[in-house]
Amino acid sequence: MNTNYDVIVIGAGPGGSMAARTAAEKGLDVLLVEKRQEIG
């Protein structure tokens, strides 16, 4: 399991989801953290 990330996004609402997706598309290792079971 990778424990080193380039970007850590807290909150998987619309802004957090887009930030995580954009970073991942650019090849960065991303951790997206959300307290609920569903994102959005």
PQR file of N, CA, C, O and H, with PARSE charges and radii, in Angstrom:
ATOM      1  N   MET A   1       0.842  -1.186   0.000 -0.4000 1.5000
ATOM      2  CA  MET A   1       0.000   0.000   0.000 -0.0000 2.0000
ATOM      3  C   MET A   1       0.881   1.242   0.000  0.5500 1.7000
ATOM      4  O   MET A   1       1.819   1.352   0.790 -0.5500 1.4000
ATOM      5  N   ASN A   2       0.573   2.161  -0.883 -0.4000 1.5000
ATOM      6  CA  ASN A   2       1.325   3.412  -0.976 -0.0000 2.0000
ATOM      7  C   ASN A   2       0.931   4.343   0.166  0.5500 1.7000
ATOM      8  O   ASN A   2      -0.254   4.603   0.377 -0.5500 1.4000
ATOM      9  H   ASN A   2      -0.188   2.071  -1.525  0.4000 1.0000
ATOM     10  N   THR A   3       1.907   4.837   0.891 -0.4000 1.5000
ATOM     11  CA  THR A   3       1.614   5.792   1.959 -0.0000 2.0000
ATOM     12  C   THR A   3       2.234   7.152   1.680  0.5500 1.7000
ATOM     13  O   THR A   3       2.195   8.041   2.532 -0.5500 1.4000
ATOM     14  H   THR A   3       2.869   4.625   0.719  0.4000 1.0000
ATOM     15  N   ASN A   4       2.805   7.318   0.496 -0.4000 1.5000
ATOM     16  CA  ASN A   4       3.356   8.609   0.082 -0.0000 2.0000
ATOM     17  C   ASN A   4       2.492   9.160  -1.040  0.5500 1.7000
ATOM     18  O   ASN A   4       2.309   8.507  -2.068 -0.5500 1.4000
ATOM     19  H   ASN A   4       2.837   6.596  -0.195  0.4000 1.0000
ATOM     20  N   TYR A   5       1.968  10.347  -0.847 -0.4000 1.5000
ATOM     21  CA  TYR A   5       1.081  10.954  -1.826 -0.0000 2.0000
ATOM     22  C   TYR A   5       1.609  12.324  -2.213  0.5500 1.7000
ATOM     23  O   TYR A   5       2.224  13.023  -1.408 -0.5500 1.4000
ATOM     24  H   TYR A   5       2.117  10.878  -0.012  0.4000 1.0000
ATOM     25  N   ASP A   6       1.358  12.694  -3.461 -0.4000 1.5000
ATOM     26  CA  ASP A   6       1.706  14.035  -3.924 -0.0000 2.0000
ATOM     27  C   ASP A   6       0.660  15.040  -3.463  0.5500 1.7000
ATOM     28  O   ASP A   6       0.975  16.187  -3.147 -0.5500 1.4000
ATOM     29  H   ASP A   6       0.859  12.127  -4.116  0.4000 1.0000
ATOM     30  N   VAL A   7      -0.596  14.585  -3.431 -0.4000 1.5000
ATOM     31  CA  VAL A   7      -1.717  15.462  -3.080 -0.0000 2.0000
ATOM     32  C   VAL A   7      -2.654  14.708  -2.146  0.5500 1.7000
ATOM     33  O   VAL A   7      -2.976  13.545  -2.391 -0.5500 1.4000
ATOM     34  H   VAL A   7      -0.852  13.653  -3.688  0.4000 1.0000
ATOM     35  N   ILE A   8      -3.091  15.363  -1.082 -0.4000 1.5000
ATOM     36  CA  ILE A   8      -4.128  14.818  -0.205 -0.0000 2.0000
ATOM     37  C   ILE A   8      -5.282  15.805  -0.215  0.5500 1.7000
ATOM     38  O   ILE A   8      -5.118  16.973   0.138 -0.5500 1.4000
ATOM     39  H   ILE A   8      -2.830  16.308  -0.883  0.4000 1.0000
ATOM     40  N   VAL A   9      -6.457  15.325  -0.624 -0.4000 1.5000
ATOM     41  CA  VAL A   9      -7.651  16.167  -0.703 -0.0000 2.0000
ATOM     42  C   VAL A   9      -8.595  15.739   0.410  0.5500 1.7000
ATOM     43  O   VAL A   9      -8.956  14.567   0.514 -0.5500 1.4000
ATOM     44  H   VAL A   9      -6.591  14.376  -0.911  0.4000 1.0000
ATOM     45  N   ILE A  10      -8.991  16.692   1.238 -0.4000 1.5000
ATOM     46  CA  ILE A  10      -9.922  16.420   2.331 -0.0000 2.0000
ATOM     47  C   ILE A  10     -11.305  16.913   1.913  0.5500 1.7000
ATOM     48  O   ILE A  10     -11.516  18.111   1.724 -0.5500 1.4000
ATOM     49  H   ILE A  10      -8.698  17.644   1.153  0.4000 1.0000
ATOM     50  N   GLY A  11     -12.233  15.986   1.772 -0.4000 1.5000
ATOM     51  CA  GLY A  11     -13.594  16.329   1.366 -0.0000 2.0000
ATOM     52  C   GLY A  11     -13.831  15.960  -0.084  0.5500 1.7000
ATOM     53  O   GLY A  11     -13.129  16.435  -0.977 -0.5500 1.4000
ATOM     54  H   GLY A  11     -12.061  15.013   1.926  0.4000 1.0000
ATOM     55  N   ALA A  12     -14.817  15.115  -0.317 -0.4000 1.5000
ATOM     56  CA  ALA A  12     -15.106  14.624  -1.659 -0.0000 2.0000
ATOM     57  C   ALA A  12     -16.366  15.254  -2.236  0.5500 1.7000
ATOM     58  O   ALA A  12     -17.105  14.616  -2.985 -0.5500 1.4000
ATOM     59  H   ALA A  12     -15.387  14.729   0.408  0.4000 1.0000
ATOM     60  N   GLY A  13     -16.602  16.509  -1.882 -0.4000 1.5000
ATOM     61  CA  GLY A  13     -17.689  17.246  -2.515 -0.0000 2.0000
ATOM     62  C   GLY A  13     -17.298  17.584  -3.944  0.5500 1.7000
ATOM     63  O   GLY A  13     -16.283  17.090  -4.435 -0.5500 1.4000
ATOM     64  H   GLY A  13     -16.001  17.028  -1.273  0.4000 1.0000
ATOM     65  N   PRO A  14     -18.074  18.407  -4.613 -0.5600 1.5000
ATOM     66  CA  PRO A  14     -17.773  18.733  -6.012  0.2800 2.0000
ATOM     67  C   PRO A  14     -16.362  19.290  -6.223  0.5500 1.7000
ATOM     68  O   PRO A  14     -15.666  18.875  -7.150 -0.5500 1.4000
ATOM     69  N   GLY A  15     -15.944  20.215  -5.379 -0.4000 1.5000
ATOM     70  CA  GLY A  15     -14.614  20.812  -5.535 -0.0000 2.0000
ATOM     71  C   GLY A  15     -13.493  19.836  -5.243  0.5500 1.7000
ATOM     72  O   GLY A  15     -12.515  19.764  -5.987 -0.5500 1.4000
ATOM     73  H   GLY A  15     -16.509  20.552  -4.627  0.4000 1.0000
ATOM     74  N   GLY A  16     -13.633  19.083  -4.161 -0.4000 1.5000
ATOM     75  CA  GLY A  16     -12.614  18.106  -3.803 -0.0000 2.0000
ATOM     76  C   GLY A  16     -12.495  16.992  -4.824  0.5500 1.7000
ATOM     77  O   GLY A  16     -11.392  16.552  -5.150 -0.5500 1.4000
ATOM     78  H   GLY A  16     -14.428  19.141  -3.557  0.4000 1.0000
ATOM     79  N   SER A  17     -13.625  16.540  -5.326 -0.4000 1.5000
ATOM     80  CA  SER A  17     -13.616  15.482  -6.335 -0.0000 2.0000
ATOM     81  C   SER A  17     -12.922  15.944  -7.610  0.5500 1.7000
ATOM     82  O   SER A  17     -12.130  15.207  -8.198 -0.5500 1.4000
ATOM     83  H   SER A  17     -14.521  16.897  -5.062  0.4000 1.0000
ATOM     84  N   MET A  18     -13.220  17.158  -8.030 -0.4000 1.5000
ATOM     85  CA  MET A  18     -12.588  17.690  -9.242 -0.0000 2.0000
ATOM     86  C   MET A  18     -11.098  17.915  -9.032  0.5500 1.7000
ATOM     87  O   MET A  18     -10.301  17.651  -9.932 -0.5500 1.4000
ATOM     88  H   MET A  18     -13.864  17.757  -7.553  0.4000 1.0000
ATOM     89  N   ALA A  19     -10.712  18.396  -7.860 -0.4000 1.5000
ATOM     90  CA  ALA A  19      -9.292  18.604  -7.574 -0.0000 2.0000
ATOM     91  C   ALA A  19      -8.545  17.275  -7.599  0.5500 1.7000
ATOM     92  O   ALA A  19      -7.463  17.181  -8.179 -0.5500 1.4000
ATOM     93  H   ALA A  19     -11.359  18.610  -7.128  0.4000 1.0000
ATOM     94  N   ALA A  20      -9.114  16.254  -6.978 -0.4000 1.5000
ATOM     95  CA  ALA A  20      -8.477  14.940  -6.948 -0.0000 2.0000
ATOM     96  C   ALA A  20      -8.387  14.342  -8.348  0.5500 1.7000
ATOM     97  O   ALA A  20      -7.360  13.771  -8.716 -0.5500 1.4000
ATOM     98  H   ALA A  20      -9.993  16.331  -6.508  0.4000 1.0000
ATOM     99  N   ARG A  21      -9.440  14.471  -9.115 -0.4000 1.5000
ATOM    100  CA  ARG A  21      -9.448  13.924 -10.476 -0.0000 2.0000
ATOM    101  C   ARG A  21      -8.421  14.621 -11.351  0.5500 1.7000
ATOM    102  O   ARG A  21      -7.676  13.971 -12.084 -0.5500 1.4000
ATOM    103  H   ARG A  21     -10.274  14.935  -8.816  0.4000 1.0000
ATOM    104  N   THR A  22      -8.383  15.940 -11.273 -0.4000 1.5000
ATOM    105  CA  THR A  22      -7.435  16.700 -12.085 -0.0000 2.0000
ATOM    106  C   THR A  22      -6.000  16.330 -11.736  0.5500 1.7000
ATOM    107  O   THR A  22      -5.174  16.138 -12.628 -0.5500 1.4000
ATOM    108  H   THR A  22      -8.988  16.468 -10.677  0.4000 1.0000
ATOM    109  N   ALA A  23      -5.701  16.232 -10.455 -0.4000 1.5000
ATOM    110  CA  ALA A  23      -4.350  15.863 -10.030 -0.0000 2.0000
ATOM    111  C   ALA A  23      -3.994  14.455 -10.506  0.5500 1.7000
ATOM    112  O   ALA A  23      -2.879  14.221 -10.973 -0.5500 1.4000
ATOM    113  H   ALA A  23      -6.373  16.388  -9.731  0.4000 1.0000
ATOM    114  N   ALA A  24      -4.931  13.523 -10.390 -0.4000 1.5000
ATOM    115  CA  ALA A  24      -4.680  12.148 -10.825 -0.0000 2.0000
ATOM    116  C   ALA A  24      -4.464  12.083 -12.333  0.5500 1.7000
ATOM    117  O   ALA A  24      -3.598  11.344 -12.801 -0.5500 1.4000
ATOM    118  H   ALA A  24      -5.836  13.712 -10.010  0.4000 1.0000
ATOM    119  N   GLU A  25      -5.237  12.841 -13.093 -0.4000 1.5000
ATOM    120  CA  GLU A  25      -5.077  12.865 -14.546 -0.0000 2.0000
ATOM    121  C   GLU A  25      -3.713  13.411 -14.959  0.5500 1.7000
ATOM    122  O   GLU A  25      -3.208  13.078 -16.031 -0.5500 1.4000
ATOM    123  H   GLU A  25      -5.941  13.441 -12.712  0.4000 1.0000
ATOM    124  N   LYS A  26      -3.124  14.241 -14.119 -0.4000 1.5000
ATOM    125  CA  LYS A  26      -1.796  14.795 -14.392 -0.0000 2.0000
ATOM    126  C   LYS A  26      -0.678  13.875 -13.908  0.5500 1.7000
ATOM    127  O   LYS A  26       0.499  14.224 -13.992 -0.5500 1.4000
ATOM    128  H   LYS A  26      -3.534  14.511 -13.248  0.4000 1.0000
ATOM    129  N   GLY A  27      -1.051  12.698 -13.401 -0.4000 1.5000
ATOM    130  CA  GLY A  27      -0.067  11.702 -13.009 -0.0000 2.0000
ATOM    131  C   GLY A  27       0.384  11.757 -11.565  0.5500 1.7000
ATOM    132  O   GLY A  27       1.339  11.078 -11.188 -0.5500 1.4000
ATOM    133  H   GLY A  27      -2.007  12.414 -13.333  0.4000 1.0000
ATOM    134  N   LEU A  28      -0.288  12.556 -10.752 -0.4000 1.5000
ATOM    135  CA  LEU A  28       0.078  12.651  -9.343 -0.0000 2.0000
ATOM    136  C   LEU A  28      -0.591  11.538  -8.541  0.5500 1.7000
ATOM    137  O   LEU A  28      -1.675  11.074  -8.896 -0.5500 1.4000
ATOM    138  H   LEU A  28      -1.063  13.108 -11.059  0.4000 1.0000
ATOM    139  N   ASP A  29       0.057  11.116  -7.463 -0.4000 1.5000
ATOM    140  CA  ASP A  29      -0.540  10.150  -6.539 -0.0000 2.0000
ATOM    141  C   ASP A  29      -1.443  10.916  -5.583  0.5500 1.7000
ATOM    142  O   ASP A  29      -0.998  11.831  -4.890 -0.5500 1.4000
ATOM    143  H   ASP A  29       0.937  11.494  -7.175  0.4000 1.0000
ATOM    144  N   VAL A  30      -2.725  10.531  -5.554 -0.4000 1.5000
ATOM    145  CA  VAL A  30      -3.736  11.299  -4.828 -0.0000 2.0000
ATOM    146  C   VAL A  30      -4.411  10.433  -3.772  0.5500 1.7000
ATOM    147  O   VAL A  30      -4.728   9.269  -4.014 -0.5500 1.4000
ATOM    148  H   VAL A  30      -3.087   9.788  -6.117  0.4000 1.0000
ATOM    149  N   LEU A  31      -4.624  11.017  -2.603 -0.4000 1.5000
ATOM    150  CA  LEU A  31      -5.453  10.414  -1.559 -0.0000 2.0000
ATOM    151  C   LEU A  31      -6.644  11.337  -1.362  0.5500 1.7000
ATOM    152  O   LEU A  31      -6.478  12.513  -1.037 -0.5500 1.4000
ATOM    153  H   LEU A  31      -4.366  11.963  -2.406  0.4000 1.0000
ATOM    154  N   LEU A  32      -7.849  10.804  -1.557 -0.4000 1.5000
ATOM    155  CA  LEU A  32      -9.083  11.562  -1.368 -0.0000 2.0000
ATOM    156  C   LEU A  32      -9.768  11.031  -0.113  0.5500 1.7000
ATOM    157  O   LEU A  32     -10.111   9.851  -0.044 -0.5500 1.4000
ATOM    158  H   LEU A  32      -7.983   9.848  -1.820  0.4000 1.0000
ATOM    159  N   VAL A  33      -9.968  11.897   0.879 -0.4000 1.5000
ATOM    160  CA  VAL A  33     -10.532  11.498   2.170 -0.0000 2.0000
ATOM    161  C   VAL A  33     -11.929  12.103   2.315  0.5500 1.7000
ATOM    162  O   VAL A  33     -12.113  13.308   2.143 -0.5500 1.4000
ATOM    163  H   VAL A  33      -9.689  12.855   0.823  0.4000 1.0000
ATOM    164  N   GLU A  34     -12.903  11.261   2.631 -0.4000 1.5000
ATOM    165  CA  GLU A  34     -14.281  11.707   2.834 -0.0000 2.0000
ATOM    166  C   GLU A  34     -14.831  10.992   4.059  0.5500 1.7000
ATOM    167  O   GLU A  34     -14.626   9.788   4.216 -0.5500 1.4000
ATOM    168  H   GLU A  34     -12.754  10.282   2.771  0.4000 1.0000
ATOM    169  N   LYS A  35     -15.523  11.715   4.923 -0.4000 1.5000
ATOM    170  CA  LYS A  35     -16.047  11.096   6.144 -0.0000 2.0000
ATOM    171  C   LYS A  35     -17.300  10.264   5.895  0.5500 1.7000
ATOM    172  O   LYS A  35     -17.613   9.374   6.686 -0.5500 1.4000
ATOM    173  H   LYS A  35     -15.689  12.692   4.795  0.4000 1.0000
ATOM    174  N   ARG A  36     -18.004  10.532   4.834 -0.4000 1.5000
ATOM    175  CA  ARG A  36     -19.215   9.768   4.518 -0.0000 2.0000
ATOM    176  C   ARG A  36     -18.884   8.627   3.562  0.5500 1.7000
ATOM    177  O   ARG A  36     -17.788   8.578   3.002 -0.5500 1.4000
ATOM    178  H   ARG A  36     -17.750  11.254   4.192  0.4000 1.0000
ATOM    179  N   GLN A  37     -19.828   7.714   3.376 -0.4000 1.5000
ATOM    180  CA  GLN A  37     -19.607   6.575   2.488 -0.0000 2.0000
ATOM    181  C   GLN A  37     -19.780   6.945   1.022  0.5500 1.7000
ATOM    182  O   GLN A  37     -19.258   6.256   0.145 -0.5500 1.4000
ATOM    183  H   GLN A  37     -20.718   7.754   3.830  0.4000 1.0000
ATOM    184  N   GLU A  38     -20.501   8.016   0.748 -0.4000 1.5000
ATOM    185  CA  GLU A  38     -20.734   8.435  -0.631 -0.0000 2.0000
ATOM    186  C   GLU A  38     -20.027   9.748  -0.895  0.5500 1.7000
ATOM    187  O   GLU A  38     -19.910  10.594  -0.009 -0.5500 1.4000
ATOM    188  H   GLU A  38     -20.925   8.575   1.460  0.4000 1.0000
ATOM    189  N   ILE A  39     -19.556   9.911  -2.121 -0.4000 1.5000
ATOM    190  CA  ILE A  39     -18.924  11.173  -2.487 -0.0000 2.0000
ATOM    191  C   ILE A  39     -19.929  12.045  -3.220  0.5500 1.7000
ATOM    192  O   ILE A  39     -20.950  11.564  -3.711 -0.5500 1.4000
ATOM    193  H   ILE A  39     -19.650   9.223  -2.841  0.4000 1.0000
ATOM    194  N   GLY A  40     -19.623  13.334  -3.286 -0.4000 1.5000
ATOM    195  CA  GLY A  40     -20.487  14.252  -4.024 -0.0000 2.0000
ATOM    196  C   GLY A  40     -21.217  15.142  -3.186  0.5500 1.7000
ATOM    197  O   GLY A  40     -21.983  15.968  -3.681 -0.5500 1.4000
ATOM    198  H   GLY A  40     -18.793  13.725  -2.888  0.4000 1.0000
TER
END
